[in-house]
């Protein structure tokens, strides 16, 4: 009799574990609940969920790590999804902070953007390239396919290999806004397209006739070109001399309070901005 | 481990039936899961892609030459042609190579070489596709560039990388079907005075034909689906390639490149691209399996 009971129990265990699994799966589908942020005096605790731009993601992750190291009772979950997804998520209230690497479009819901860093986009060529600088118009023409040989912008007689980011990339968006868009041009369809700053870097580093554009943090091993006689440095970007710069935003639905406010203040404060600088982003100009 | 006492397993015992029935249905369920997953994936892709077909029109979507998100122009003909070219290029290299490798392994190679080459080819399957891409990007592309034909990112580079990737599929299925050719055929041919080459070319290969075709079709399915390695060596330009040195873009490449930032109609158009791929591969694989079944009859 006891062995019958035993085998019944086994079936029971199996069933209950199946139910448990089902419960876990179902729970995963439920929308993330907004935490009630109630910081007690002195010690912060709670959970912050962030989602959005993948350009912001690496920076946000490092800032979150530093923040949780300082306040161990706080958990910060950083995820990607893209700027559009970040705006959608914060408008729908499924996250506490959204992230965007571009300005909020007029067609999008009204949310509160808070700048956490700036990011510059540098025009890069292979180290063997003799060119030192270009004008924005020349870059626009190169990307539109109107200039196809380096000799037309003062370089060697060689066909230019145009390397661009894929459709939808935040880096591409800022490039299109300040470079090709400024001259009402479009990036040509027969450019080469790669899907990350890193891939552009390795392509330009290996092809001596290539031109590309990457975030300031990715220029190692490449030659950066002066744009309109301004070198792509953090100082020039901060002073507004360098033209291809964008802001990176955290988005909130209402005026931030509690741990969300603490986290955003931390990111904008000296500790957060030091991380931004170390990672090749341009720190905020706060007065 | 608990032991179930004999009384439980006695015929006629109620619990025995319950126990057996439970496991039977549990196993049915496990068996059904893979099918259910496929069904759910198909449903999801179709649901997300449908609005694009509706707004753009199936024909405009498939035959459109321009893919320009800022203009809301979504035509995937360049990608369909890109995928087709790369697949054909890969098969032009891997089919002869694969078939003759299989012949070599079954009918020509001494035992020692066989025991080296066969595991080597099987090992090719286990290499992650990003590694193929990396080797292609760092070695093959520069070689093509130095030959003076454009930037090196090209249909040719993609075809070569892909050929190596589908080689194991073609070799192993062809090999199986050659082994299945009865030895009597070979003996018959040889006894009629055929040379070894004549025996292989006129007797063995024709007898293994359906298996060889199946291997090609399945290799083709793998080639069309390959993504990561392709993105790294093909350049991803949205144009119809005009030579083997021209860059191009594949259907899967578009999905992998653009999905993470896409929203709205762009998102739907990418899933519609997935639908096109899904149908392509469904047709190819059904054809391949029919061929394989034909062989077994």
Interface residues (C-beta under 8 A of the other chain):
Chain A: X3 X4 X6 X7 X10 X11 X54 X80 X81 X82 X83 X84 X85 X88 X159 X161 X166 X167 X168 X169 X170 X176 X186 X189 X190 X191 X192 X193 X194 X195 X199 X202 X203 X206 X207 X209 X210
Chain B: X2 X3 X4 X5 X7 X8 X15 X19 X22 X66 X67 X68 X69 X70 X78 X137 X138 X141 X142 X145 X150 X151 X152 X153 X231 X232 X235 X236 X237 X238 X239 X247 X249 X256 X257 X258 X260 X261 X262 X263 X266
